[in-house]
């Protein structure tokens, strides 16, 4: 089917194909038709102003200011409650699992990287705001009900209070990202990345306290034992909990939900995170932690990894589908779509770019990143949830066309 353009020529009218995956967009709308590219010109550079609109892709600056104020209070609390020496020891130990976890999350995010500012905000929210909220609730409960130190009170705190309070505090950060940076929250993978980083930040600060207290009470031996349990056996625990919330919001985002409409999925994800968190803590309080870890927690982690792989396959399928529409209009070749839609194809493209004069891998990385962002922008345009999608599509088409010409330049 074709529609005439302003000059009376026909151009393809792109009707979105069916969505075969259960993770895909339901009930897609009709995106605007894609005009064919202009004839290639010999020496094209990427225009400095041709950048996607930033609106809806960043957290409000005042939230960073609030986090800075909370950080000052949190540092003062740690210095007063634990002392500077033990706090530094705890922080150094806590940095090790954090580095491994963040590296793993970045690998997940590599297909379509999220804005760096949002990634920093997610970690900061978990490490500062979520911990501050949890500490504030603990203090409030202690004031209202008095200090409780019985085994029953400790079990109630670990299995009921901590999962509810901590997951609400962490989940609030993921929901804030969804509301304030809606255009950078495209689907389940994005939600998992944001939720995982919030959980990683929370675990980092919590680990500082655990490692420091262990060092104070039992020296190197106790600190090493605590590090083994929390830093080696279970560095992804909080990551998995909060990822459930992000996954639920990601599904809502893929279906074009507004923040109000996404509140229900957020509650559902929150319930799942609380349940998994309570189950994890309960295995340590009521059972043999190491036996349950091997029989239940390890399989859960394997399922988590398999779920991530399934989500990445869905991202690959969506990229191929959306870029295929641009290929039909002449912006990409079918071979380029195949290359851009698979990890193996991208690795081959980078290897080829390395053989070009001057090693053009950085340019190829930009081409891959912009083409992937273009597919995501097209998806948002089809769902009708992004008023800036048309501008972003135009900017990214300009950038990818210029990058291709530079790649093939002699």
C-alpha positions in Angstrom: 0.0 0.0 0.0 1.4 3.4 -0.9 0.5 7.0 -0.1 1.5 10.0 -2.3 3.9 12.6 -0.9 3.8 16.3 -1.5 5.3 15.9 -5.0 2.8 13.3 -6.0 5.3 10.4 -5.8 4.3 7.3 -4.0 6.1 6.1 -0.9 5.5 3.1 1.4 2.9 3.4 4.1 4.1 1.2 6.9 1.6 -0.8 8.8 3.1 -2.4 11.9 3.2 -6.2 11.7 1.6 -8.6 14.1 3.3 -8.9 17.5 3.9 -12.7 18.0 5.7 -12.4 21.4 3.8 -12.3 24.7 6.2 -9.6 25.8 5.4 -7.4 22.7 3.2 -4.4 22.3 -0.5 -5.2 22.3 -2.9 -3.4 20.0 -0.3 -1.3 18.1 -1.4 1.9 16.4 -0.2 3.1 13.0 3.1 5.0 12.9 3.7 7.7 10.4 4.9 6.5 7.0 8.6 6.6 6.4 9.9 8.7 3.6 12.7 7.2 1.5 16.2 8.7 2.1 17.6 11.5 -0.1 20.2 10.6 -2.6 23.6 10.1 -0.9 26.1 12.9 -1.0 29.8 12.4 -0.8 31.0 13.9 2.4 28.4 14.1 5.1 29.1 14.8 8.8 26.8 14.3 11.7 25.2 17.7 12.4 25.8 18.9 16.0 22.2 19.9 16.5 20.7 16.7 15.2 20.4 15.1 18.6 17.3 13.4 20.1 15.2 15.5 22.4 16.2 15.2 26.1 12.7 15.8 27.5 11.5 12.8 29.3 14.9 11.1 29.4 16.3 12.4 32.7 15.4 12.6 36.3 14.6 16.1 37.6 17.7 17.9 38.8 16.1 18.8 42.2 16.0 15.0 43.0 19.7 14.9 42.7 19.9 17.8 45.1 17.6 16.0 47.5 19.8 12.9 47.3 22.9 15.0 48.1 21.3 16.3 51.2 20.3 12.8 52.3 23.8 11.6 51.6 25.2 14.2 54.1 22.8 12.9 56.7 23.6 9.2 55.9 27.3 9.8 56.2 26.8 11.5 59.5 24.8 8.6 60.7 27.4 6.0 59.7 30.3 8.0 61.3 28.3 8.4 64.5 26.9 4.9 64.8 29.9 2.8 63.4 32.9 5.1 63.4 35.1 6.3 60.5 37.6 3.4 60.6 35.0 0.6 60.4 32.9 2.6 57.9 35.9 2.8 55.6 36.6 -0.9 55.9 33.0 -1.7 55.2 32.9 0.6 52.2 36.0 -0.9 50.7 34.6 -4.4 51.1 31.2 -3.3 49.8 32.7 -1.9 46.6 33.9 -5.3 45.4 30.4 -6.9 45.0 29.0 -3.6 43.7 31.6 -3.5 40.9 30.7 -7.1 39.8 27.0 -6.5 40.0 27.2 -3.2 38.0 29.3 -4.9 35.4 26.7 -7.6 35.0 23.9 -5.1 34.7 25.8 -3.1 32.1 26.1 -6.3 30.0 22.3 -6.6 30.2 21.9 -3.0 29.2 24.4 -3.2 26.3 21.8 -3.8 23.6 20.2 -0.4 24.0 22.1 1.6 26.7 20.0 3.8 29.0 21.0 7.4 29.6 23.9 7.6 32.0 22.3 10.1 34.2 19.4 7.8 34.9 21.7 4.9 35.6 23.5 7.1 38.2 20.2 8.2 39.7 19.1 4.6 40.0 22.2 3.6 42.0 22.1 6.7 44.0 18.4 6.3 44.9 19.0 2.8 46.2 22.2 3.7 48.0 20.9 6.9 49.6 17.2 7.5 49.5 16.0 3.9 49.9 18.4 3.2 52.8 17.4 6.5 54.4 13.7 5.6 54.2 14.4 2.2 55.7 16.5 3.7 58.6 13.8 6.3 59.2 11.1 3.7 59.5 13.2 1.7 61.9 13.7 4.7 64.0 10.0 5.6 63.9 9.0 2.1 65.0 11.6 2.1 67.8 10.2 5.4 69.1 6.5 4.2 68.9 6.9 0.6 70.1 10.2 0.8 71.9 13.3 -1.2 71.2 12.5 -4.9 70.7 15.3 -7.6 71.0 13.4 -10.8 71.4 13.8 -13.7 68.9 10.2 -13.2 67.8 10.7 -9.5 67.2 13.9 -10.1 65.3 12.1 -12.7 63.1 9.2 -10.3 62.5 11.6 -7.6 61.5 13.6 -9.8 59.1 10.7 -11.6 57.4 7.9 -8.9 57.5 9.2 -5.4 58.2 12.4 -5.4 56.2 10.9 -6.9 52.9 7.9 -4.5 53.0 9.8 -1.3 53.9 12.9 -1.9 51.8 11.0 -3.0 48.7 8.6 0.0 48.9 11.5 2.3 49.3 13.4 0.8 46.4 10.3 0.4 44.2 9.5 4.1 44.7 12.8 5.0 42.9 11.9 2.8 39.9 8.5 4.4 39.7 10.0 7.8 39.9 12.2 6.9 36.9 9.1 5.6 35.0 7.2 8.9 35.7 10.0 11.4 35.1 11.9 9.7 32.3 9.1 8.0 30.4 10.9 8.1 27.0 13.9 6.2 28.4 11.7 3.4 29.8 10.8 1.4 26.7 10.2 -2.1 28.0 10.9 -5.0 30.4 14.7 -4.9 29.8 14.9 -1.2 30.7 12.8 -1.9 33.8 15.0 -4.7 34.9 18.1 -2.6 34.5 16.7 0.3 36.5 15.3 -2.0 39.2 18.6 -4.0 39.4 20.7 -0.8 39.8 18.4 0.5 42.5 18.8 -2.9 44.3 22.6 -2.8 43.7 22.8 0.7 45.3 20.8 -0.4 48.3 22.9 -3.6 48.8 26.1 -1.5 48.7 25.1 0.8 51.6 23.6 -2.1 53.5 26.8 -4.1 53.0 28.8 -1.2 54.4 26.9 -1.5 57.7 27.0 -5.3 57.8 30.7 -5.5 57.0 31.6 -2.7 59.4 29.7 -4.2 62.3 31.2 -7.7 61.7 34.6 -6.1 61.7 34.0 -4.3 65.0 32.5 -7.4 66.7 34.7 -10.1 65.4 37.6 -8.6 63.5 38.9 -9.9 60.2 37.4 -13.4 60.7 33.8 -12.3 61.2 34.1 -9.7 58.4 35.4 -12.3 56.0 32.6 -14.7 56.9 30.0 -11.9 56.3 31.7 -11.0 53.1 31.5 -14.6 51.9 27.7 -14.8 52.5 26.7 -11.4 51.3 29.5 -10.5 48.8 30.1 -13.8 47.1 27.0 -16.1 47.7 24.3 -13.5 47.4 25.5 -10.2 45.7 22.4 -10.3 43.4 19.7 -10.8 46.1 18.5 -7.2 46.2 19.1 -6.9 42.5 16.6 -9.8 41.8 14.0 -8.5 44.3 13.8 -5.0 42.8 14.1 -6.2 39.2 10.7 -7.8 39.6 9.2 -4.3 40.1 11.1 -2.9 37.1 10.0 -5.9 35.0 6.3 -5.1 35.8 6.7 -1.5 35.0 8.5 -2.4 31.8 5.6 -4.5 30.7 3.3 -1.5 31.4 5.7 0.8 29.4 5.6 -1.5 26.4 1.8 -1.3 26.4 1.9 2.5 26.5 0.6 2.8 30.1 0.5 6.2 31.7 2.0 6.6 35.2 -1.5 6.3 36.7 -2.2 3.2 34.6 1.2 1.8 35.6 0.4 2.0 39.4 -1.4 -1.3 39.3 1.5 -3.2 37.7 3.8 -1.4 40.1 1.9 -2.8 43.0 1.9 -6.3 41.4 5.7 -6.1 41.0 6.1 -4.8 44.5 4.1 -7.8 45.9 6.4 -10.2 44.0 9.5 -8.4 45.3 8.3 -8.4 48.9 7.4 -12.1 48.6 10.8 -13.1 47.2 12.6 -10.9 49.8 10.6 -12.4 52.7 11.3 -15.9 51.4 15.0 -15.2 51.2 15.2 -13.7 54.7 13.0 -16.5 56.0 15.4 -19.1 54.7 18.1 -17.6 57.0 15.9 -17.2 60.0 13.8 -20.4 60.1 15.8 -22.9 58.1 19.2 -24.1 57.0 20.4 -21.2 54.9 23.1 -23.0 53.0 20.8 -26.0 52.2 18.0 -23.8 51.1 20.4 -21.7 49.1 21.5 -24.7 47.1 18.1 -26.2 46.7 16.0 -23.0 46.1 18.0 -19.8 45.7 20.4 -21.1 43.1 17.6 -22.4 40.9 15.8 -19.0 41.3 19.0 -17.3 40.2 19.2 -19.6 37.2 15.6 -18.8 36.3 16.4 -15.1 36.6 19.3 -15.4 34.1 17.1 -17.4 31.7 14.4 -14.7 32.0 17.0 -12.0 31.1 18.1 -14.0 28.0 14.4 -14.3 27.0 14.0 -10.6 27.3 17.1 -9.9 25.3 15.7 -12.1 22.5 12.6 -10.1 22.6 14.6 -6.9 22.3 16.4 -8.4 19.3 13.1 -9.4 17.6 11.7 -5.9 18.2 14.8 -4.3 16.8 14.7 -6.4 13.7 11.0 -5.7 13.2 11.2 -2.0 13.5 14.4 -1.6 11.4 12.8 -3.8 8.8 10.3 -1.1 8.3 13.0 1.4 7.6 14.7 -1.1 5.3 11.5 -1.4 3.3 11.7 2.4 2.8 15.3 2.3 1.7 17.1 3.5 4.8 18.8 0.2 5.6 19.7 -2.8 3.6 18.3 -6.2 4.7 21.9 -7.3 5.5 22.3 -4.3 7.8 19.1 -5.2 9.6 20.4 -8.7 10.1 23.6 -7.3 11.4 22.0 -4.8 13.8 19.5 -7.3 15.2 21.9 -9.9 16.5 24.8 -9.9 18.9 26.9 -12.0 16.5 26.2 -9.6 13.6 27.2 -6.6 15.7 30.5 -8.3 16.7 31.2 -9.1 13.1 30.5 -5.5 12.1 32.9 -4.2 14.7 35.6 -6.7 13.5 35.0 -5.4 10.0 35.2 -1.8 11.1 38.5 -2.4 12.7 40.0 -3.3 9.3 39.0 0.0 7.8 41.5 2.9 7.5 41.9 4.5 10.9 40.1 1.8 12.8 36.4 2.9 12.6 35.0 0.8 15.4 34.0 4.0 17.4 31.9 5.1 14.4 30.4 1.6 14.0 29.5 1.6 17.7 27.7 4.9 17.2 25.9 3.5 14.1 24.7 0.5 16.1 23.6 2.5 19.1 21.7 5.1 17.0 20.1 2.4 14.9 18.9 0.6 18.0 17.6 3.8 19.5 15.8 4.4 16.2 14.0 1.1 16.5 13.0 2.0 20.1 11.8 5.5 18.9 9.7 3.9 16.2 8.1 1.6 18.7 7.2 4.5 20.9 5.7 6.3 17.8 3.6 3.2 16.9 2.2 3.0 20.5 1.4 6.7 20.4 3.0 7.3 23.8 5.8 9.7 22.8 5.0 13.1 21.4 8.8 13.6 20.7 9.1 10.4 18.6 8.9 12.1 15.2 11.7 14.5 16.1 13.8 11.7 17.5 13.3 9.5 14.4 14.4 12.4 12.1 17.5 13.1 14.2 18.5 9.4 14.4 17.9 8.8 10.7 20.2 11.7 9.9 22.9 10.4 12.3 22.7 6.8 11.0 22.8 7.9 7.3 25.8 10.1 8.0 27.6 7.4 10.0 27.1 4.9 7.2 28.6 7.3 4.6 31.6 7.9 6.9 32.1 4.2 7.4 32.3 3.6 3.6 34.3 6.8 2.9 37.7 6.0 1.4 
